[in-house]
Amino acid sequence: MCHSSRFKVFIALLLIAVTMSMAAVSKSGKVRYRVGDAFIDKKAKGNWNMITLETKVQEKDMIRTELESQVIIAMPDGSVLSVDELSLVEFSKLLNEDGVQTIVADIRSGKVRFDAQKQTDAKSYLNFKTGTAVAAIRGTSGTIGVTSRGKPIASLANG
């Protein structure tokens, strides 16, 4: 599947996720799309299992994607994260309590595309970390990650 068709699927799933954000708020993200070989390590215990649709992504979980793979996750606040191929991401924080959303994604390798909903509570945040950079997102879309040589990259599509 080429990147342009993946992006079209990403947009379609984004619309679904925004609609779903009006439902009850949970403390976990849900996998809404997966292509290729993608795995989850629950609570980072070293037990990698294939990701399926509806897999819940919770605090301390790690996601790993292989070549030509992608995982799209709908977060509790309606934000959407796309873990692209050859990526390793740990969700070191994933909380939603009393209307305050806290998400920290530690990108160890690869890249994550994001469409973050505007944070309604001043205490809420969506942070992305790499080995040398931290980005706090409060309502925009773009890409953040690490090159194959370990250099951080970031770009905004809007916002």
Solvent accessible surface area in square Angstrom, and as a share of the most:
residue,aa,sasa,rsa
1,M,126,0.56
2,C,80,0.48
3,H,106,0.47
4,S,70,0.45
5,S,36,0.24
6,R,12,0.04
7,F,97,0.40
8,K,144,0.61
9,V,41,0.24
10,F,9,0.04
11,I,69,0.35
12,A,52,0.40
13,L,22,0.11
14,L,21,0.11
15,L,116,0.58
16,I,85,0.43
17,A,2,0.02
18,V,54,0.31
19,T,94,0.55
20,M,70,0.31
21,S,37,0.24
22,M,167,0.75
23,A,67,0.52
24,A,103,0.80
25,V,90,0.52
26,S,49,0.31
27,K,110,0.47
28,S,9,0.06
29,G,0,0.00
30,K,63,0.27
31,V,0,0.00
32,R,40,0.15
33,Y,33,0.12
34,R,82,0.30
35,V,37,0.21
36,G,34,0.32
37,D,70,0.36
38,A,0,0.00
39,F,38,0.16
40,I,6,0.03
41,D,4,0.02
42,K,72,0.30
43,K,93,0.39
44,A,46,0.36
45,K,148,0.63
46,G,53,0.51
47,N,97,0.50
48,W,80,0.28
49,N,85,0.43
50,M,88,0.39
51,I,0,0.00
52,T,79,0.46
53,L,109,0.54
54,E,100,0.45
55,T,25,0.14
56,K,101,0.43
57,V,0,0.00
58,Q,66,0.29
59,E,46,0.20
60,K,94,0.40
61,D,0,0.00
62,M,19,0.09
63,I,0,0.00
64,R,72,0.26
65,T,3,0.02
66,E,60,0.27
67,L,118,0.59
68,E,113,0.50
69,S,0,0.00
70,Q,6,0.03
71,V,0,0.00
72,I,1,0.01
73,I,0,0.00
74,A,9,0.07
75,M,9,0.04
76,P,13,0.08
77,D,36,0.18
78,G,1,0.01
79,S,0,0.00
80,V,1,0.01
81,L,0,0.00
82,S,0,0.00
83,V,0,0.00
84,D,6,0.03
85,E,46,0.21
86,L,100,0.50
87,S,2,0.01
88,L,45,0.22
89,V,1,0.00
90,E,21,0.09
91,F,1,0.00
92,S,27,0.17
93,K,89,0.38
94,L,2,0.01
95,L,68,0.34
96,N,20,0.10
97,E,88,0.39
98,D,147,0.76
99,G,55,0.53
100,V,37,0.21
101,Q,7,0.03
102,T,16,0.09
103,I,1,0.00
104,V,13,0.07
105,A,0,0.00
106,D,29,0.15
107,I,0,0.00
108,R,116,0.42
109,S,46,0.30
110,G,17,0.16
111,K,65,0.28
112,V,1,0.01
113,R,58,0.21
114,F,6,0.02
115,D,27,0.14
116,A,5,0.04
117,Q,51,0.23
118,K,151,0.64
119,Q,12,0.05
120,T,137,0.80
121,D,45,0.23
122,A,95,0.73
123,K,150,0.63
124,S,4,0.02
125,Y,67,0.25
126,L,1,0.01
127,N,31,0.16
128,F,0,0.00
129,K,78,0.33
130,T,12,0.07
131,G,80,0.77
132,T,111,0.64
133,A,36,0.28
134,V,99,0.57
135,A,28,0.21
136,A,71,0.55
137,I,15,0.07
138,R,96,0.35
139,G,32,0.31
140,T,20,0.11
141,S,16,0.11
142,G,9,0.08
143,T,24,0.14
144,I,7,0.03
145,G,0,0.00
146,V,20,0.11
147,T,52,0.30
148,S,123,0.80
149,R,213,0.78
150,G,46,0.44
151,K,131,0.55
152,P,59,0.37
153,I,71,0.36
154,A,77,0.60
155,S,67,0.43
156,L,107,0.53
157,A,81,0.63
158,N,92,0.47
159,G,96,0.92
